[in-house]
Amino acid sequence: MVENPVVRAIQADDLPAVLSMVGALAEHHGDKAMLSAQDLARDCLGAQPWVRLLVAEVGGSLKGYAALVPLVQLQFGVRGMDMHHLFVAQGVRGMGIGRALIRGCIEAAQAAGCRYMTVGTHPDNEPAAAIYLAAGFEPLPPPGPRFRIKFDA
């Protein structure tokens, strides 16, 4: 267990470290991150933030992050959050940082008036599933068909 990770909102000085961690998470999943520092600043620190990004700091160094994006069930008047990313740096995994980030995300969602929070994992990631179940999440059935349209940038 790491000594008291501090979970807090991202700050401008955190952008380079978070950008690096986003790249590491993308690489872990076989992707190449296309995110720029400007994109990250716009989406987390801009006038209309799109993402609530929490970081975990240990001894003055960032060791992980979690990204929350809003959800809604408009017909019920219910807000929710999806934990879009959860990342803990290699070398400090299994030391409580992920659990601290999950708790921080739950608190942030509740403070935003959310009535629920979701998270997804790879179907074969049984350790992550066990962590979410232990944190109080319940399994959901797979969603039905979804569709997408892309727009030129």
Secondary structure, 3 states (H helix, E strand, C coil): CCCCCEEEECCHHHHHHHHHHHHHHHHHCCCCCCCCHHHHHHHHHCCCCCCEEEEEEECCEEEEEEEEEEEEEHHHCEEEEEEEEEEECCCCCCCCHHHHHHHHHHHHHHHCCCCEEEECCCCCCHHHHHHHHHCCCCCCCCCCCCCCCCCCC
